[in-house]
């Protein structure tokens, strides 16, 4: 997942992964541009992945193709959601506004 984030030119902030016994993994990579998450069920040969990005600098499809290749996926099902889109002129990301308030 970290490799996928880096391949997509995302800025990795932090990450956490949990391995389940006897198998399986869940994890999230927090990126400045949002997050990448994965949940796996190796006993079924299945992984569910969420690649949530915002801004223009990161292409989630780059992360998708990277993961598909690295996981040696035999098939893929994708759904692209346009989340959080607001038609407000000059709307800034909340973090940008908080940084300004802190530096004033």
MMTF fields as JSON, N, C-alpha, C and O atoms, coordinates in Angstrom:
{
  "mmtfVersion": "1.0.0",
  "mmtfProducer": "UNKNOWN",
  "numBonds": 415,
  "numAtoms": 416,
  "numGroups": 104,
  "numChains": 1,
  "numModels": 1,
  "chainsPerModel": [1],
  "groupsPerChain": [104],
  "chainIdList": ["A"],
  "bondAtomList": [4, 2, 8, 6, 12, 10, 16, 14, 20, 18, 24, 22, 28, 26, 32, 30, 36, 34, 40, 38, 44, 42, 48, 46, 52, 50, 56, 54, 60, 58, 64, 62, 68, 66, 72, 70, 76, 74, 80, 78, 84, 82, 88, 86, 92, 90, 96, 94, 100, 98, 104, 102, 108, 106, 112, 110, 116, 114, 120, 118, 124, 122, 128, 126, 132, 130, 136, 134, 140, 138, 144, 142, 148, 146, 152, 150, 156, 154, 160, 158, 164, 162, 168, 166, 172, 170, 176, 174, 180, 178, 184, 182, 188, 186, 192, 190, 196, 194, 200, 198, 204, 202, 208, 206, 212, 210, 216, 214, 220, 218, 224, 222, 228, 226, 232, 230, 236, 234, 240, 238, 244, 242, 248, 246, 252, 250, 256, 254, 260, 258, 264, 262, 268, 266, 272, 270, 276, 274, 280, 278, 284, 282, 288, 286, 292, 290, 296, 294, 300, 298, 304, 302, 308, 306, 312, 310, 316, 314, 320, 318, 324, 322, 328, 326, 332, 330, 336, 334, 340, 338, 344, 342, 348, 346, 352, 350, 356, 354, 360, 358, 364, 362, 368, 366, 372, 370, 376, 374, 380, 378, 384, 382, 388, 386, 392, 390, 396, 394, 400, 398, 404, 402, 408, 406, 412, 410],
  "bondOrderList": [1, 1, 1, 1, 1, 1, 1, 1, 1, 1, 1, 1, 1, 1, 1, 1, 1, 1, 1, 1, 1, 1, 1, 1, 1, 1, 1, 1, 1, 1, 1, 1, 1, 1, 1, 1, 1, 1, 1, 1, 1, 1, 1, 1, 1, 1, 1, 1, 1, 1, 1, 1, 1, 1, 1, 1, 1, 1, 1, 1, 1, 1, 1, 1, 1, 1, 1, 1, 1, 1, 1, 1, 1, 1, 1, 1, 1, 1, 1, 1, 1, 1, 1, 1, 1, 1, 1, 1, 1, 1, 1, 1, 1, 1, 1, 1, 1, 1, 1, 1, 1, 1, 1],
  "groupList": [{"groupName": "UNK", "atomNameList": ["N", "CA", "C", "O"], "elementList": ["N", "C", "C", "O"], "formalChargeList": [0, 0, 0, 0], "bondAtomList": [1, 0, 2, 1, 3, 2], "bondOrderList": [1, 1, 2], "singleLetterCode": "X", "chemCompType": "L-PEPTIDE LINKING"}],
  "groupTypeList": [0, 0, 0, 0, 0, 0, 0, 0, 0, 0, 0, 0, 0, 0, 0, 0, 0, 0, 0, 0, 0, 0, 0, 0, 0, 0, 0, 0, 0, 0, 0, 0, 0, 0, 0, 0, 0, 0, 0, 0, 0, 0, 0, 0, 0, 0, 0, 0, 0, 0, 0, 0, 0, 0, 0, 0, 0, 0, 0, 0, 0, 0, 0, 0, 0, 0, 0, 0, 0, 0, 0, 0, 0, 0, 0, 0, 0, 0, 0, 0, 0, 0, 0, 0, 0, 0, 0, 0, 0, 0, 0, 0, 0, 0, 0, 0, 0, 0, 0, 0, 0, 0, 0, 0],
  "groupIdList": [1, 2, 3, 4, 5, 6, 7, 8, 9, 10, 11, 12, 13, 14, 15, 16, 17, 18, 19, 20, 21, 22, 23, 24, 25, 26, 27, 28, 29, 30, 31, 32, 33, 34, 35, 36, 37, 38, 39, 40, 41, 42, 43, 44, 45, 46, 47, 48, 49, 50, 51, 52, 53, 54, 55, 56, 57, 58, 59, 60, 61, 62, 63, 64, 65, 66, 67, 68, 69, 70, 71, 72, 73, 74, 75, 76, 77, 78, 79, 80, 81, 82, 83, 84, 85, 86, 87, 88, 89, 90, 91, 92, 93, 94, 95, 96, 97, 98, 99, 100, 101, 102, 103, 104],
  "secStructList": [7, 2, 2, 2, 2, 2, 2, 6, 6, 7, 7, 3, 3, 3, 3, 3, 3, 3, 3, 7, 1, 1, 1, 7, 3, 3, 3, 3, 3, 3, 3, 6, 6, 3, 3, 3, 3, 3, 3, 3, 3, 4, 4, 4, 6, 3, 3, 3, 3, 3, 3, 3, 3, 7, 1, 1, 1, 7, 7, 2, 2, 2, 2, 2, 2, 2, 2, 2, 2, 2, 6, 6, 7, 1, 7, 7, 7, 7, 7, 7, 7, 7, 7, 1, 7, 7, 7, 7, 6, 6, 7, 7, 7, 2, 2, 2, 2, 2, 2, 2, 2, 2, 2, 7],
  "xCoordList": [0.825, 0.0, 0.868, 0.559, 1.953, 2.858, 3.466, 3.578, 3.854, 4.388, 3.381, 3.746, 2.113, 1.058, 0.908, 0.751, 0.958, 0.857, 2.021, 1.832, 3.221, 4.404, 4.357, 4.715, 3.915, 3.818, 2.838, 3.044, 1.772, 0.766, 1.18, 0.424, 2.388, 2.94, 2.16, 2.044, 1.627, 0.945, 1.972, 3.075, 1.61, 2.468, 2.04, 0.995, 2.855, 2.527, 2.743, 3.819, 1.699, 1.753, 1.995, 2.837, 1.258, 1.373, 0.701, 0.024, 0.892, 0.242, 0.126, 0.904, -0.855, -1.031, -1.629, -2.532, -1.104, -1.587, -1.776, -1.015, -2.786, -3.028, -3.143, -3.949, -2.31, -2.375, -3.287, -3.163, -4.196, -5.11, -4.579, -3.876, -4.918, -4.535, -5.749, -6.847, -5.61, -4.351, -3.89, -2.754, -4.744, -4.333, -5.265, -6.329, -4.848, -5.627, -4.929, -4.087, -5.294, -4.648, -5.64, -6.411, -5.608, -6.326, -5.339, -4.509, -5.426, -4.498, -4.939, -5.775, -4.344, -4.627, -3.327, -2.494, -3.177, -2.072, -2.714, -3.492, -2.38, -2.888, -1.966, -0.751, -2.549, -1.773, -2.301, -3.447, -1.485, -1.927, -3.172, -3.99, -3.307, -4.409, -5.616, -6.586, -5.601, -6.697, -6.191, -5.429, -6.583, -6.135, -6.246, -6.967, -5.499, -5.605, -5.822, -5.076, -6.825, -7.132, -7.286, -7.668, -6.977, -7.103, -7.597, -7.261, -8.396, -8.851, -8.73, -9.241, -8.06, -7.838, -8.449, -8.543, -8.859, -9.347, -8.622, -9.177, -7.373, -6.597, -7.278, -7.103, -8.053, -8.729, -9.741, -10.138, -10.149, -11.059, -10.374, -11.003, -9.08, -8.374, -8.954, -9.069, -9.325, -10.062, -9.426, -8.981, -9.396, -8.963, -9.926, -10.286, -10.337, -11.159, -10.274, -9.631, -10.244, -9.336, -10.113, -10.983, -9.79, -10.37, -9.222, -8.328, -9.241, -8.217, -8.908, -9.505, -8.824, -9.546, -8.514, -7.656, -8.602, -7.656, -8.406, -9.531, -7.764, -8.309, -7.169, -5.996, -7.513, -6.496, -6.153, -6.71, -5.238, -4.868, -3.553, -3.229, -2.784, -1.433, -1.365, -0.351, -2.411, -2.397, -3.456, -4.605, -3.053, -3.999, -4.275, -3.395, -5.481, -5.769, -5.666, -5.441, -5.828, -5.705, -4.27, -4.058, -3.282, -1.894, -1.734, -1.094, -2.312, -2.258, -2.997, -2.527, -4.143, -4.926, -4.115, -4.029, -3.523, -2.774, -1.539, -1.172, -0.9, 0.241, -0.192, 0.45, -1.28, -1.753, -2.211, -1.938, -2.894, -3.352, -2.173, -2.238, -1.106, 0.107, 0.788, 1.134, 0.983, 1.7, 0.937, 1.55, -0.389, -1.204, -1.49, -2.127, -1.001, -1.213, -2.699, -3.09, -3.506, -4.958, -5.34, -4.868, -6.192, -6.707, -7.92, -8.222, -8.609, -9.749, -9.914, -9.44, -10.585, -10.821, -12.249, -12.809, -12.811, -14.078, -13.854, -13.404, -14.158, -13.916, -15.194, -16.116, -15.206, -16.298, -15.665, -15.035, -15.834, -15.293, -16.407, -17.454, -16.159, -17.123, -16.552, -15.396, -17.332, -16.942, -17.478, -18.63, -16.645, -17.087, -16.663, -15.603, -17.504, -17.135, -17.018, -16.325, -17.673, -17.576, -18.603, -19.802, -18.133, -19.004, -18.761, -17.613, -19.803, -19.685, -19.692, -20.637, -18.61, -18.486, -17.211, -16.122, -17.324, -16.137, -15.128, -15.506, -13.868, -12.755, -12.816, -12.254, -13.491, -13.538, -12.15, -11.515, -11.681, -10.365, -10.524, -11.516, -9.547, -9.531, -9.458, -8.755, -10.164, -10.216, -8.811, -8.54, -7.926, -6.57, -5.867, -5.106, -6.114, -5.516, -5.99, -5.192, -7.274, -7.819, -7.273, -6.986, -7.123, -6.592, -5.148, -4.747, -4.351, -2.956, -2.865, -2.029, -3.713, -3.711, -4.042, -3.407, -5.035, -5.442, -4.318, -4.106, -3.596, -2.513, -1.32, -0.62, -1.081, 0.093, -0.174, 0.758, -1.412, -1.752, -1.388, -1.606],
  "yCoordList": [-1.191, 0.0, 1.254, 2.238, 1.206, 2.36, 2.544, 3.665, 1.438, 1.496, 2.069, 2.834, 1.702, 2.228, 3.729, 4.47, 4.174, 5.614, 6.36, 7.396, 5.83, 6.48, 6.464, 7.449, 5.347, 5.235, 6.26, 6.784, 6.541, 7.519, 8.953, 9.893, 9.112, 10.425, 11.111, 12.336, 10.287, 10.82, 11.106, 10.559, 11.952, 12.293, 11.456, 11.711, 10.449, 9.562, 10.301, 10.843, 10.314, 10.955, 9.909, 10.104, 8.795, 7.736, 6.484, 6.53, 5.37, 4.13, 3.192, 3.271, 2.307, 1.268, 0.044, 0.155, -1.131, -2.395, -3.376, -3.368, -4.216, -5.252, -6.59, -6.754, -7.564, -8.918, -9.754, -9.741, -10.477, -11.348, -12.775, -13.18, -13.541, -14.946, -15.78, -15.502, -16.757, -17.244, -16.493, -16.68, -15.645, -14.919, -13.729, -13.628, -12.865, -11.657, -10.419, -10.492, -9.302, -8.038, -6.907, -6.932, -5.927, -4.668, -3.549, -3.633, -2.506, -1.404, -0.151, -0.168, 0.935, 2.23, 3.018, 3.01, 3.689, 4.622, 6.003, 6.294, 6.838, 8.21, 9.036, 9.052, 9.712, 10.575, 12.0, 12.203, 12.962, 14.361, 14.58, 15.45, 13.789, 13.938, 13.06, 13.044, 12.341, 11.546, 10.216, 10.216, 9.047, 7.765, 6.635, 6.725, 5.57, 4.312, 3.237, 3.18, 2.388, 1.35, -0.001, -0.083, -1.071, -2.428, -3.368, -3.216, -4.334, -5.424, -6.69, -6.736, -7.72, -8.93, -10.16, -10.259, -11.089, -12.402, -13.421, -13.886, -13.774, -14.697, -16.049, -16.68, -16.491, -17.784, -17.786, -18.845, -16.593, -16.466, -15.838, -15.65, -15.513, -14.849, -13.485, -13.094, -12.747, -11.493, -10.354, -10.537, -9.198, -7.968, -6.853, -6.704, -6.074, -4.883, -3.671, -3.573, -2.761, -1.616, -0.328, -0.259, 0.695, 2.032, 2.993, 3.131, 3.651, 4.627, 5.98, 6.313, 6.751, 8.02, 9.141, 9.278, 9.941, 11.042, 12.316, 12.283, 13.429, 14.72, 15.544, 15.227, 16.574, 17.406, 16.894, 15.904, 17.577, 17.268, 16.515, 16.025, 16.408, 15.866, 14.346, 13.76, 13.69, 12.244, 11.591, 12.031, 10.536, 9.793, 8.446, 7.586, 8.24, 6.972, 5.77, 4.65, 5.991, 4.883, 4.372, 3.185, 5.238, 4.773, 3.805, 2.763, 4.142, 3.253, 1.95, 0.875, 2.04, 0.847, -0.119, -1.306, 0.384, -0.494, -1.064, -2.214, -0.277, -0.766, -1.944, -2.994, -1.77, -2.832, -4.059, -5.187, -3.855, -4.969, -5.821, -7.05, -5.158, -5.856, -6.553, -7.73, -5.844, -6.402, -7.551, -8.499, -7.469, -8.528, -9.664, -10.658, -9.495, -10.485, -10.819, -11.985, -9.775, -9.937, -10.631, -10.265, -11.624, -12.311, -11.591, -11.72, -10.842, -10.05, -8.845, -8.84, -7.839, -6.603, -6.138, -6.314, -5.554, -4.852, -3.479, -3.374, -2.432, -1.08, -0.26, -0.514, 0.732, 1.694, 3.037, 3.174, 4.012, 5.341, 6.225, 6.397, 6.776, 7.665, 9.069, 9.257, 10.03, 11.437, 11.913, 12.335, 11.846, 12.181, 13.588, 14.067, 14.234, 15.513, 16.665, 17.639, 16.585, 17.67, 18.746, 18.475, 19.94, 21.078, 22.132, 22.408, 22.709, 23.744, 25.115, 25.893, 25.388, 26.652, 27.334, 26.782, 28.519, 29.215, 29.481, 29.847, 29.297, 29.584, 28.804, 29.246, 27.647, 26.812, 26.258, 25.72, 26.384, 25.877, 24.699, 24.585, 23.83, 22.679, 23.171, 24.142, 22.525, 22.934, 23.09, 24.045, 22.151, 22.216, 23.503, 24.077, 23.959, 25.211, 26.374, 27.229, 26.409, 27.484, 27.426, 28.468, 26.222, 26.073, 26.536, 27.178, 26.216, 26.646, 28.165, 28.726, 28.833, 30.296, 30.842, 31.79, 30.248, 30.725, 30.532, 31.384, 29.418, 29.149, 30.064, 30.406, 30.464, 31.282, 32.774, 33.574, 33.161, 34.584, 35.111, 36.288],
  "zCoordList": [0.0, 0.0, 0.0, -0.673, 0.76, 0.778, -0.609, -1.103, -1.229, -2.587, -3.57, -4.464, -3.409, -4.283, -4.097, -5.067, -2.847, -2.567, -3.202, -3.839, -3.027, -3.593, -5.119, -5.764, -5.694, -7.149, -7.718, -8.813, -6.967, -7.403, -7.08, -7.322, -6.532, -6.18, -5.056, -5.018, -4.136, -2.957, -1.865, -1.884, -0.929, 0.2, 1.399, 1.997, 1.753, 2.872, 4.188, 4.442, 5.022, 6.338, 7.418, 8.295, 7.359, 8.361, 7.815, 6.788, 8.506, 8.095, 9.287, 10.237, 9.219, 10.235, 9.551, 8.722, 9.918, 9.383, 10.528, 11.496, 10.415, 11.414, 10.703, 9.787, 11.145, 10.593, 11.481, 12.706, 10.852, 11.575, 11.575, 10.65, 12.619, 12.688, 12.284, 12.767, 11.451, 10.913, 9.665, 9.23, 9.074, 7.87, 7.654, 8.264, 6.798, 6.497, 7.031, 7.926, 6.469, 6.796, 6.558, 5.6, 7.436, 7.21, 7.457, 8.362, 6.657, 6.857, 6.145, 5.242, 6.586, 5.975, 5.865, 6.772, 4.745, 4.538, 4.465, 3.556, 5.426, 5.43, 4.549, 4.744, 3.588, 2.702, 2.849, 3.25, 2.532, 2.607, 1.765, 2.062, 0.719, -0.22, 0.146, -0.611, 1.254, 1.827, 2.359, 3.325, 1.764, 2.306, 1.279, 0.285, 1.569, 0.843, 1.9, 2.877, 1.724, 2.713, 2.025, 0.858, 2.784, 2.25, 3.34, 4.514, 2.932, 3.794, 2.95, 1.831, 3.474, 2.681, 3.336, 4.559, 2.489, 2.887, 2.008, 1.012, 2.373, 1.532, 1.32, 0.278, 2.31, 2.177, 1.024, 0.539, 0.595, -0.547, -1.763, -2.805, -1.627, -2.718, -3.018, -4.179, -1.955, -2.128, -1.333, -0.2, -1.944, -1.267, -1.65, -2.817, -0.658, -0.897, -0.642, 0.403, -1.587, -1.518, -1.742, -2.61, -0.949, -1.117, -1.371, -0.536, -2.505, -2.875, -2.965, -3.989, -1.902, -1.794, -1.891, -1.02, -2.954, -3.135, -3.477, -3.977, -3.199, -3.605, -4.188, -3.988, -4.892, -5.522, -6.906, -7.379, -7.536, -8.916, -9.033, -10.114, -7.951, -8.051, -7.95, -8.329, -7.453, -7.248, -8.13, -8.17, -8.836, -9.668, -9.007, -8.99, -8.461, -7.793, -8.727, -8.269, -10.028, -10.975, -11.045, -11.294, -10.83, -10.759, -9.593, -9.736, -8.435, -7.269, -7.557, -7.184, -8.215, -8.559, -9.422, -9.11, -10.501, -11.396, -10.703, -10.944, -9.851, -9.074, -8.197, -8.206, -7.439, -6.545, -7.325, -6.917, -8.427, -9.25, -9.704, -9.695, -10.097, -10.539, -9.361, -9.46, -8.25, -7.099, -6.434, -5.943, -6.416, -5.812, -6.79, -6.441, -8.039, -9.091, -9.23, -9.288, -9.282, -9.378, -10.681, -11.757, -10.566, -11.747, -12.319, -13.505, -11.483, -11.948, -11.029, -9.892, -11.537, -10.787, -11.021, -12.102, -10.007, -10.141, -9.537, -8.396, -10.274, -9.766, -9.802, -10.578, -8.928, -8.883, -8.525, -7.476, -9.392, -9.114, -8.562, -9.187, -7.39, -6.744, -6.689, -6.309, -7.055, -6.934, -5.59, -5.489, -4.562, -3.21, -2.831, -3.235, -2.052, -1.457, -2.424, -2.134, -3.561, -4.527, -4.203, -4.137, -4.006, -3.737, -4.798, -5.147, -5.302, -6.322, -5.647, -5.785, -4.912, -4.192, -4.688, -4.53, -5.283, -5.786, -4.666, -3.553, -4.967, -4.057, -2.751, -1.749, -2.739, -1.546, -1.287, -2.193, -0.07, 0.291, 1.219, 1.939, 1.195, 2.083, 3.521, 3.801, 4.431, 5.836, 6.424, 7.152, 6.106, 6.65, 6.224, 7.002, 4.999, 4.54, 5.407, 5.791, 5.713, 6.541, 7.96, 8.55, 8.524, 9.875, 9.94, 10.911, 8.907, 8.888, 8.91, 9.62, 8.143, 8.131, 9.508, 9.971, 10.169, 11.492, 12.501, 13.364, 12.4, 13.336, 13.117, 14.07, 11.881, 11.594, 11.762, 11.681, 11.991, 12.13, 13.493, 13.779]
}
